Amino acid sequence: GKHRGRLLIVRGLPGSGKSTYVKNNYPGLFTLETDLFNVVNGQYHWTRDRSCECIRIMKNMALDLFKSPNSPDFAITGVMARHLSFSNYIDNALFYNYDVYRILLYP
């Protein structure tokens, strides 16, 4: 049958090792990282405006991946403290027949 894409959602505080976790356990997996949008001159610097823009970009990028004919596996990493901040990805993943794996890292 058709390959079911896999979405890995890795949540945790800044510096909890989300990117490292993905690199160590899923080498080469394409990853959308919300934290990258909050790094300015090498320093983590969150602002509401940047966060809203980041969320919009991430959702659009994820949607493009979900809609892709080859159903690519990919990861999304970020703080995503509230369920609402990642439920959209899960809803779309299920709509596009993806398997979803959720991991919560503690520092």
C-alpha positions as CSV (number, residue, x, y, z in Angstrom):
1,G,0.0,0.0,0.0
2,K,0.8,3.7,0.0
3,H,3.6,4.8,2.4
4,R,2.1,6.5,5.4
5,G,4.1,9.5,6.3
6,R,5.4,9.9,9.9
7,L,5.3,13.1,11.9
8,L,7.5,13.4,15.0
9,I,6.6,16.2,17.4
10,V,9.3,16.9,19.9
11,R,8.4,19.5,22.6
12,G,10.4,20.9,25.4
13,L,11.9,24.0,26.9
14,P,14.6,25.9,25.1
15,G,17.9,24.1,25.7
16,S,16.2,20.8,26.7
17,G,17.9,19.0,23.7
18,K,15.1,18.7,21.2
19,S,17.3,19.1,18.1
20,T,20.0,16.8,19.5
21,Y,17.3,14.2,20.3
22,V,16.1,14.2,16.7
23,K,19.7,14.2,15.3
24,N,20.8,11.3,17.5
25,N,17.6,9.1,17.1
26,Y,16.5,10.0,13.6
27,P,19.7,11.0,11.6
28,G,18.9,13.0,8.5
29,L,15.2,13.5,9.3
30,F,13.9,16.8,7.9
31,T,13.1,19.1,10.9
32,L,11.1,22.3,11.3
33,E,12.4,24.0,14.4
34,T,10.4,26.8,15.9
35,D,13.3,27.8,18.1
36,L,15.4,28.8,15.1
37,F,13.0,31.6,14.4
38,N,13.7,33.0,17.9
39,V,17.5,33.1,17.6
40,V,18.9,36.6,17.0
41,N,22.7,36.9,16.7
42,G,23.2,33.5,18.3
43,Q,21.0,34.3,21.3
44,Y,17.5,32.9,22.0
45,H,15.2,35.9,22.1
46,W,11.4,35.3,22.0
47,T,9.0,38.0,21.0
48,R,5.3,37.7,20.4
49,D,5.4,39.2,16.9
50,R,8.2,36.9,15.8
51,S,6.4,34.0,17.4
52,C,3.2,34.7,15.5
53,E,5.1,35.0,12.2
54,C,7.0,31.8,13.0
55,I,3.9,29.9,13.7
56,R,2.3,31.0,10.4
57,I,5.5,30.0,8.4
58,M,5.8,26.6,10.2
59,K,2.1,25.7,9.6
60,N,2.4,26.5,5.9
61,M,5.7,24.5,5.6
62,A,4.1,21.6,7.4
63,L,1.0,21.7,5.2
64,D,3.2,21.7,2.1
65,L,5.0,18.5,3.4
66,F,1.7,16.9,4.3
67,K,0.3,17.5,0.8
68,S,3.5,16.3,-0.9
69,P,2.8,13.2,-3.1
70,N,5.6,11.2,-1.5
71,S,4.4,11.7,2.1
72,P,7.8,12.6,3.5
73,D,8.6,11.8,7.1
74,F,9.5,15.0,9.1
75,A,9.8,16.4,12.6
76,I,8.6,19.6,14.2
77,T,10.5,20.7,17.3
78,G,9.6,23.6,19.6
79,V,8.4,24.7,23.1
80,M,4.7,24.3,22.1
81,A,3.7,24.6,25.7
82,R,-0.1,24.6,25.1
83,H,-2.0,21.8,23.4
84,L,-3.3,24.4,21.0
85,S,0.2,25.2,19.7
86,F,0.6,21.7,18.2
87,S,-3.0,20.4,17.8
88,N,-3.1,22.0,14.3
89,Y,-0.2,19.8,13.2
90,I,-1.8,16.7,14.6
91,D,-5.2,17.5,12.9
92,N,-3.5,18.0,9.5
93,A,-1.3,14.9,10.0
94,L,-4.3,12.7,10.6
95,F,-6.2,14.3,7.7
96,Y,-3.3,13.5,5.4
97,N,-3.0,9.9,6.7
98,Y,0.2,10.5,8.7
99,D,1.2,8.5,11.8
100,V,2.0,10.9,14.7
101,Y,4.6,10.4,17.4
102,R,4.8,12.8,20.3
103,I,7.8,13.2,22.6
104,L,8.1,15.6,25.5
105,L,11.7,16.3,26.7
106,Y,12.5,17.6,30.2
107,P,15.8,19.5,30.8
